[in-house]
Amino acid sequence: MSTRTRFGRGSQLAVALSVASALVLSACSDDGDSADDAAGKNLDGRGAISFAMGKNDLDLIRPVVDSWNKEHADEKVTIVELPGEADDQRSRLVQSLQAKNDEFDVMALDVTWTAEFAANGWLEPLTGDLAIDTAPLLPATVESATYRDVLYAGPQNTNAQLLYYRTDVVGNKAPENWAALVDSCDKAKDKNVDCLVTQLKQYEGLTVNATQAIHSWGGQVVGSDGKTPEVNSTKAKEGLSALVDAYKDGVIPKKATGFTEEETNLSFVGGESAYAYNWPYMYTNAGDAESKVKGKFGVAAIVGPDGAGASTLGGYNDGINVFSKNKATAVDFIKYIQNADNQKAFAEASFPPVLASIYDDTSLVKEFPYLPALKDALENAKPRPVTPYYNGVSKAIQDNVYAALNGSKTVDQAAADIDEAIKVATK
């Protein structure tokens, strides 16, 4: 299995991009109606197109492009390799789109970018002649590609965190809810291991964990308009309190404030913890010959107060450049990526698919036993905040949740400060 975490390459953007996002939106509003003029044009355009994607994941899309090109001699797809780092990818795309270029017909966008690109008018809506059938897709992936009730991109691949648990420590059955997990920590103490490890370092992983807690307890970060803050609400604060209390009470060890995905992986695979929240890539690592937990672990959806929790979604969405001249070919290529053969190939490469039926393929489940748990997680998953101002929102969450974890703020104060910071970021 690949060691890619798949929480979306753009989810690791530098903090400075929160300012850049605001400037981009401002620049768009001052630039007339050029994108609006391009929207709705060339909907029947056909011919050669380009597909832009970060180089780190291109090995997984090349076979799809090759098979498409064999079948579409007059509408071939050329791959454009974007930089490996997420912030550099986004900067390259933004620069081109601000210049009203059509060099990228289809763009693989981190799920956190879709709303921003849509708000700037850079994506052709997938409606009317460009509509795609979203019924076979996992609903959360469709939600991540939707802005203000309009679908702006086609989900390509996805991801969700799983709950890993040690069967030799806590038994053969995963905890049914958060309270059951917390109660079982005595078993971890008896074995002299940590209870639950996850990513609480002040980076995007903390946003993932904080939003998972908020969503699992029924709250949300922003409203449907993508800008109204909603963290300072009862349900959102209940979720944050569960996370902060778990850290303060030792359910989550103090060292977790220095943990990324890799430290989490090393802790669980090294036999140092009873539970872990992490992405599916860790499954193979835990089953490797050198793993301390080989044959002694299981996976399930993360947990909330009443059962399965709401994992935070990762992955890519494929958007059509509003300035493209061959939009009919572009949408057909997006549909081609979503077909059963290509989505199954994604699953075989540990690139979680968006086509729901793939998770029920018995041959795949035999090879990748975590797939039923991942499907359960994805069916309960929620996107990170769908907002054009994502980077500012993420920074607000990281800064204030980290302060609550280290005790310099109460949860109430942190929630209120997140809301205030979101108001500033979305002005």
C-alpha positions as CSV (number, residue, x, y, z in Angstrom):
1,M,0.0,0.0,0.0
2,S,1.1,3.5,-0.6
3,T,2.4,5.6,2.3
4,R,0.6,8.7,1.0
5,T,-1.7,10.0,3.8
6,R,-4.3,11.3,1.2
7,F,-5.6,14.0,3.3
8,G,-5.2,16.1,0.2
9,R,-2.0,17.7,-0.8
10,G,-3.5,21.2,-0.6
11,S,-4.5,20.5,3.0
12,Q,-0.9,21.2,4.0
13,L,-0.8,24.8,2.8
14,A,1.4,27.3,4.5
15,V,-0.2,29.6,6.9
16,A,0.7,32.6,4.6
17,L,-1.8,31.4,2.1
18,S,-4.7,32.5,4.3
19,V,-3.6,36.0,3.3
20,A,-3.1,35.1,-0.3
21,S,-6.6,33.7,-0.5
22,A,-8.1,36.9,0.7
23,L,-6.1,38.8,-1.9
24,V,-7.1,36.5,-4.7
25,L,-10.8,36.9,-3.9
26,S,-10.3,40.7,-3.7
27,A,-8.5,40.7,-7.0
28,C,-11.3,38.7,-8.6
29,S,-13.9,41.1,-7.5
30,D,-12.0,44.0,-9.0
31,D,-11.3,42.3,-12.4
32,G,-14.7,42.8,-14.0
33,D,-16.8,39.9,-15.4
34,S,-14.1,38.1,-17.4
35,A,-14.7,34.8,-15.7
36,D,-18.5,35.3,-15.8
37,D,-18.2,36.0,-19.5
38,A,-16.3,32.7,-20.0
39,A,-18.8,30.7,-18.0
40,G,-21.4,28.9,-20.2
41,K,-19.3,29.1,-23.3
42,N,-17.7,26.2,-25.2
43,L,-19.9,23.7,-23.5
44,D,-19.9,21.6,-26.6
45,G,-16.3,22.1,-27.4
46,R,-14.3,19.0,-28.2
47,G,-10.7,18.3,-28.8
48,A,-7.4,17.7,-27.1
49,I,-7.3,18.8,-23.4
50,S,-4.8,19.0,-20.6
51,F,-5.0,17.6,-17.1
52,A,-3.1,19.3,-14.3
53,M,-2.2,17.5,-11.1
54,G,0.6,17.5,-8.5
55,K,3.5,15.3,-9.4
56,N,3.4,13.2,-6.2
57,D,0.2,11.4,-7.2
58,L,0.5,11.4,-11.0
59,D,1.6,7.8,-11.1
60,L,-1.9,6.8,-10.1
61,I,-3.6,8.8,-12.9
62,R,-1.2,8.0,-15.8
63,P,-2.8,4.6,-16.5
64,V,-6.2,6.3,-16.7
65,V,-4.9,8.9,-19.2
66,D,-3.2,6.2,-21.3
67,S,-6.4,4.1,-21.6
68,W,-8.4,7.2,-22.4
69,N,-6.0,8.3,-25.2
70,K,-6.1,4.8,-26.8
71,E,-9.9,5.2,-27.1
72,H,-10.0,8.9,-28.0
73,A,-7.5,9.6,-30.7
74,D,-9.0,13.0,-31.5
75,E,-9.5,14.1,-27.9
76,K,-6.2,13.1,-26.3
77,V,-5.4,14.2,-22.7
78,T,-1.9,15.6,-22.0
79,I,-0.8,15.5,-18.4
80,V,0.6,18.7,-16.9
81,E,2.8,18.0,-13.9
82,L,2.4,20.5,-11.1
83,P,4.9,20.9,-8.3
84,G,4.9,18.4,-5.5
85,E,4.2,20.8,-2.7
86,A,0.6,21.8,-2.2
87,D,1.1,25.5,-1.8
88,D,3.2,25.6,-5.0
89,Q,0.5,23.6,-6.9
90,R,-2.1,26.1,-5.9
91,S,0.0,29.1,-6.7
92,R,0.7,27.8,-10.2
93,L,-3.0,27.2,-10.8
94,V,-4.1,30.6,-9.4
95,Q,-1.5,32.5,-11.4
96,S,-2.7,30.9,-14.6
97,L,-6.4,31.4,-13.9
98,Q,-5.9,35.0,-12.9
99,A,-4.3,35.5,-16.3
100,K,-7.4,34.0,-17.9
101,N,-5.4,31.2,-19.4
102,D,-6.8,27.9,-20.8
103,E,-3.6,26.0,-20.4
104,F,-5.2,23.7,-17.8
105,D,-8.5,22.3,-19.0
106,V,-9.1,19.9,-16.1
107,M,-7.5,20.6,-12.7
108,A,-7.1,18.1,-9.8
109,L,-8.0,20.3,-6.8
110,D,-7.5,19.4,-3.2
111,V,-11.0,19.2,-1.7
112,T,-10.2,22.4,0.4
113,W,-9.7,24.5,-2.8
114,T,-12.9,23.7,-4.6
115,A,-15.0,26.4,-2.9
116,E,-12.3,29.1,-3.3
117,F,-11.9,28.4,-7.0
118,A,-15.7,28.3,-7.5
119,A,-16.1,31.6,-5.6
120,N,-13.5,33.2,-7.9
121,G,-15.4,32.1,-10.9
122,W,-12.6,29.9,-12.2
123,L,-14.6,26.6,-12.4
124,E,-17.4,25.8,-14.9
125,P,-20.4,24.6,-13.0
126,L,-21.2,20.9,-13.7
127,T,-24.8,21.6,-14.6
128,G,-27.0,21.4,-17.7
129,D,-25.0,19.9,-20.6
130,L,-22.0,19.3,-18.2
131,A,-24.0,17.6,-15.5
132,I,-22.6,14.3,-14.1
133,D,-24.5,11.6,-12.3
134,T,-23.6,11.9,-8.7
135,A,-25.9,9.1,-7.4
136,P,-23.3,6.3,-7.5
137,L,-20.8,8.5,-5.6
138,L,-20.2,8.7,-1.9
139,P,-22.3,11.6,-0.7
140,A,-19.6,13.3,1.3
141,T,-17.4,13.5,-1.8
142,V,-20.2,15.2,-3.7
143,E,-20.6,17.6,-0.8
144,S,-16.9,18.5,-0.9
145,A,-17.3,19.5,-4.6
146,T,-20.4,21.6,-4.0
147,Y,-20.4,25.3,-3.3
148,R,-23.6,27.1,-2.5
149,D,-25.7,24.2,-3.8
150,V,-23.9,24.0,-7.1
151,L,-21.6,21.2,-8.2
152,Y,-18.4,22.7,-9.4
153,A,-16.1,19.6,-9.7
154,G,-16.2,15.8,-10.1
155,P,-14.9,13.9,-7.1
156,Q,-11.8,11.8,-8.2
157,N,-10.6,10.0,-5.1
158,T,-11.2,10.4,-1.4
159,N,-9.9,9.5,2.0
160,A,-11.0,9.3,5.7
161,Q,-9.4,8.5,9.0
162,L,-10.0,5.2,10.6
163,L,-9.9,4.0,14.2
164,Y,-7.1,1.4,14.7
165,Y,-7.5,-0.7,17.8
166,R,-5.3,-3.4,19.4
167,T,-7.2,-6.7,19.8
168,D,-4.6,-8.0,22.3
169,V,-5.3,-4.9,24.5
170,V,-8.9,-4.0,24.2
171,G,-10.5,-7.1,22.7
172,N,-11.7,-8.1,19.3
173,K,-14.5,-5.6,19.0
174,A,-14.1,-1.9,18.4
175,P,-15.7,0.5,20.9
176,E,-19.2,1.5,19.9
177,N,-18.9,5.1,20.8
178,W,-16.6,7.7,22.4
179,A,-17.5,6.9,26.0
180,A,-16.8,3.2,25.4
181,L,-13.3,4.1,24.0
182,V,-12.6,6.4,27.0
183,D,-13.8,3.7,29.5
184,S,-11.5,1.1,27.9
185,C,-8.4,3.1,28.5
186,D,-7.9,1.3,31.8
187,K,-7.0,-1.8,29.7
188,A,-4.3,0.3,28.0
189,K,-3.0,1.4,31.3
190,D,-2.8,-2.2,32.5
191,K,-0.7,-3.0,29.5
192,N,1.5,0.0,30.1
193,V,0.7,1.6,26.7
194,D,-0.9,4.9,25.7
195,C,-4.6,4.8,25.0
196,L,-5.4,6.9,21.9
197,V,-2.8,8.6,19.7
198,T,-3.7,11.1,17.0
199,Q,-2.4,14.3,15.4
200,L,-2.5,17.3,17.7
201,K,0.6,19.2,16.4
202,Q,-0.2,22.7,15.3
203,Y,-0.6,22.0,11.6
204,E,-3.3,20.8,9.3
205,G,-3.6,17.6,11.1
206,L,-5.0,19.5,14.1
207,T,-7.6,21.0,11.9
208,V,-8.6,17.5,10.8
209,N,-8.9,16.3,14.4
210,A,-10.7,19.4,15.6
211,T,-13.2,19.3,12.8
212,Q,-13.8,15.6,13.3
213,A,-14.7,16.3,16.9
214,I,-16.9,19.2,16.0
215,H,-18.7,17.3,13.2
216,S,-19.0,14.1,15.3
217,W,-20.9,15.9,18.0
218,G,-23.2,17.5,15.5
219,G,-21.6,20.9,15.1
220,Q,-20.1,22.7,12.2
221,V,-17.4,25.3,11.5
222,V,-19.1,27.6,9.0
223,G,-22.6,27.9,7.7
224,S,-23.8,27.0,4.2
225,D,-22.7,30.4,2.9
226,G,-19.1,29.4,3.6
227,K,-18.4,32.4,5.9
228,T,-20.7,32.5,8.8
229,P,-18.8,31.1,11.9
230,E,-20.6,28.5,13.9
231,V,-18.0,27.1,16.3
232,N,-19.3,29.0,19.2
233,S,-22.3,26.8,19.4
234,T,-23.4,24.1,21.9
235,K,-22.7,21.1,19.8
236,A,-19.5,22.3,18.3
237,K,-18.2,23.1,21.8
238,E,-19.2,19.7,23.0
239,G,-17.1,18.1,20.4
240,L,-14.1,20.4,21.2
241,S,-14.5,19.7,24.9
242,A,-14.4,15.9,24.2
243,L,-11.1,16.3,22.4
244,V,-9.6,18.7,24.9
245,D,-10.8,16.7,27.9
246,A,-9.3,13.5,26.4
247,Y,-5.9,15.3,26.2
248,K,-6.1,16.7,29.7
249,D,-7.3,13.4,31.2
250,G,-4.6,11.3,29.6
251,V,-6.8,9.5,27.1
252,I,-4.6,11.1,24.5
253,P,-1.0,11.3,25.7
254,K,0.7,14.7,26.2
255,K,3.2,13.9,23.5
256,A,0.5,13.9,20.9
257,T,0.8,17.7,20.6
258,G,4.0,16.9,18.7
259,F,2.4,14.2,16.5
260,T,1.8,14.2,12.8
261,E,0.6,11.2,10.9
262,E,4.0,9.6,10.9
263,E,4.5,9.8,14.7
264,T,1.0,8.3,15.1
265,N,2.0,5.5,12.7
266,L,5.3,4.8,14.6
267,S,3.5,4.8,18.0
268,F,0.8,2.3,17.0
269,V,2.8,0.1,14.7
270,G,5.5,0.1,17.4
271,G,3.0,-1.3,19.9
272,E,3.0,1.8,22.1
273,S,-0.7,2.6,22.0
274,A,-4.0,0.8,22.2
275,Y,-5.8,3.0,19.7
276,A,-4.9,5.4,16.9
277,Y,-6.7,7.7,14.5
278,N,-4.9,7.7,11.2
279,W,-5.4,7.3,7.4
280,P,-5.7,3.9,5.7
281,Y,-2.1,3.9,4.6
282,M,-1.2,2.7,8.1
283,Y,-3.0,-0.6,7.7
284,T,-0.3,-2.2,5.6
285,N,2.4,-0.8,7.9
286,A,0.6,-2.4,10.9
287,G,0.5,-5.7,9.1
288,D,4.1,-5.7,8.0
289,A,6.5,-8.4,9.3
290,E,8.4,-5.9,11.5
291,S,5.2,-4.5,13.1
292,K,4.7,-5.1,16.8
293,V,1.0,-5.3,16.2
294,K,0.9,-7.7,13.2
295,G,-2.1,-10.0,13.5
296,K,-3.3,-8.1,16.7
297,F,-5.2,-5.1,15.4
298,G,-8.5,-4.2,13.7
299,V,-10.0,-1.1,12.1
300,A,-13.3,0.7,12.3
301,A,-14.9,4.1,11.7
302,I,-13.8,6.7,14.2
303,V,-16.3,7.2,17.0
304,G,-18.6,9.9,18.2
305,P,-21.0,10.2,21.1
306,D,-23.7,7.9,19.6
307,G,-21.8,5.6,17.3
308,A,-19.6,6.2,14.2
309,G,-18.1,9.6,14.2
310,A,-17.7,12.0,11.3
311,S,-14.2,11.6,9.8
312,T,-12.8,14.5,7.9
313,L,-12.6,14.0,4.2
314,G,-9.5,14.2,2.0
315,G,-8.8,13.6,-1.6
316,Y,-9.0,15.4,-5.0
317,N,-11.9,17.0,-7.0
318,D,-11.5,17.5,-10.7
319,G,-12.7,20.9,-11.9
320,I,-13.1,22.3,-15.4
321,N,-11.3,25.6,-16.1
322,V,-13.9,28.2,-17.0
323,F,-11.6,29.4,-19.8
324,S,-11.3,26.0,-21.4
325,K,-12.4,25.7,-25.1
326,N,-13.1,22.0,-24.9
327,K,-15.5,21.6,-22.0
328,A,-17.5,18.7,-23.5
329,T,-14.3,16.6,-23.7
330,A,-13.3,17.8,-20.2
331,V,-16.5,16.6,-18.6
332,D,-16.3,13.3,-20.4
333,F,-12.8,12.7,-19.1
334,I,-14.0,13.4,-15.6
335,K,-16.8,10.8,-16.0
336,Y,-14.2,8.4,-17.4
337,I,-12.1,8.8,-14.2
338,Q,-15.2,7.9,-12.2
339,N,-16.0,4.7,-14.1
340,A,-15.9,1.4,-12.3
341,D,-12.7,0.1,-13.9
342,N,-10.7,3.1,-13.0
343,Q,-12.1,3.5,-9.6
344,K,-11.3,-0.2,-8.9
345,A,-7.7,0.4,-10.1
346,F,-7.5,3.3,-7.6
347,A,-8.6,1.0,-4.8
348,E,-6.0,-1.5,-5.9
349,A,-3.4,1.2,-5.6
350,S,-4.6,2.3,-2.1
351,F,-6.1,5.5,-3.6
352,P,-9.5,5.4,-2.0
353,P,-12.2,5.6,-4.7
354,V,-15.3,7.8,-4.8
355,L,-17.6,5.2,-6.4
356,A,-19.5,3.6,-3.5
357,S,-19.9,0.2,-5.2
358,I,-16.2,-0.5,-5.2
359,Y,-16.2,-0.9,-1.5
360,D,-18.4,-3.9,-1.8
361,D,-16.2,-5.8,-4.3
362,T,-15.5,-9.1,-2.6
363,S,-12.1,-9.6,-4.3
364,L,-11.0,-6.2,-3.2
365,V,-12.2,-6.7,0.4
366,K,-10.2,-9.9,0.5
367,E,-7.1,-8.1,-0.5
368,F,-7.8,-4.9,1.5
369,P,-9.7,-5.9,4.6
370,Y,-10.0,-2.3,5.8
371,L,-12.4,-1.4,2.9
372,P,-15.7,-2.1,4.8
373,A,-14.5,0.1,7.7
374,L,-13.4,2.8,5.3
375,K,-16.7,2.7,3.5
376,D,-18.4,3.1,6.9
377,A,-16.1,6.0,7.7
378,L,-16.7,7.7,4.4
379,E,-20.5,7.3,4.6
380,N,-20.3,9.2,7.9
381,A,-17.6,11.6,6.8
382,K,-17.8,15.4,6.4
383,P,-15.7,17.7,4.3
384,R,-13.5,20.2,6.0
385,P,-15.2,23.6,6.0
386,V,-16.5,24.3,2.5
387,T,-15.4,27.9,2.3
388,P,-13.4,30.2,-0.2
389,Y,-11.4,31.3,2.9
390,Y,-10.3,27.8,4.0
391,N,-6.7,28.7,4.9
392,G,-7.7,31.5,7.2
393,V,-10.4,29.3,8.8
394,S,-7.9,26.4,9.3
395,K,-5.4,28.8,10.9
396,A,-8.1,30.0,13.3
397,I,-8.9,26.4,14.3
398,Q,-5.2,25.5,14.7
399,D,-4.3,28.5,16.8
400,N,-7.2,28.4,19.2
401,V,-7.6,24.6,19.6
402,Y,-3.9,24.3,20.3
403,A,-4.3,27.0,23.0
404,A,-7.2,25.1,24.5
405,L,-5.1,21.9,24.6
406,N,-2.2,23.5,26.4
407,G,-4.5,25.2,28.9
408,S,-3.9,28.8,27.9
409,K,-7.6,29.1,26.9
410,T,-10.8,27.5,27.9
411,V,-12.9,25.7,25.2
412,D,-15.5,28.5,25.5
413,Q,-12.9,31.2,24.9
414,A,-11.2,29.2,22.1
415,A,-14.6,28.7,20.3
416,A,-15.4,32.4,20.6
417,D,-12.0,33.3,19.3
418,I,-12.3,30.9,16.4
419,D,-15.5,32.6,15.4
420,E,-14.0,36.0,15.6
421,A,-10.9,35.0,13.6
422,I,-13.2,33.5,10.9
423,K,-15.1,36.8,10.7
424,V,-11.8,38.5,10.1
425,A,-10.6,35.9,7.5
426,T,-13.8,36.1,5.5
427,K,-14.2,39.9,5.3
